[in-house]
Amino acid sequence: MFRPKLPTMPQPTGTVTPPAVVIEPTTITPGTPAPPSAPAVPASAPVPSRPTVQVTPGTALALVGGGTAVVLVVGAVLVSMLLAVAVTAASVAVCAVVLRSLLASGAKRR
């Protein structure tokens, strides 16, 4: 009842051969090189620039709010980690003082 029932692995029924791969040789015929193409834009046309990003007061406020939230969350995490390390160090120090006291009192009684 409590023993797991493991499935049996099926055994292969015959020999398995990999499929045959046929490699056919191909010939490379050299073609005529294409002449370098001239730019399609005339010399007097302005060069297209990257699209500019327009920051509206609403998006600026959203960016500032998001950045502030990220800084506050990261700060809270770092402060909590520092507090955890400090509490651990204090508890280890208290344990060391108690052990030292117990060992010193045990040595005086002998």
Buried (B, 14 or more C-beta within 10 A) or exposed (E): EEEEEEEEEEEEEEEEEEEEEEEEEEEEEEEEEEEEEEEEEEEEEEEEEEEEEEEEEEEEEEEEEEEEEEEEEEEEEEEEEEEEEEEEEEEEEEEEEEEEEEEEEEEEEE
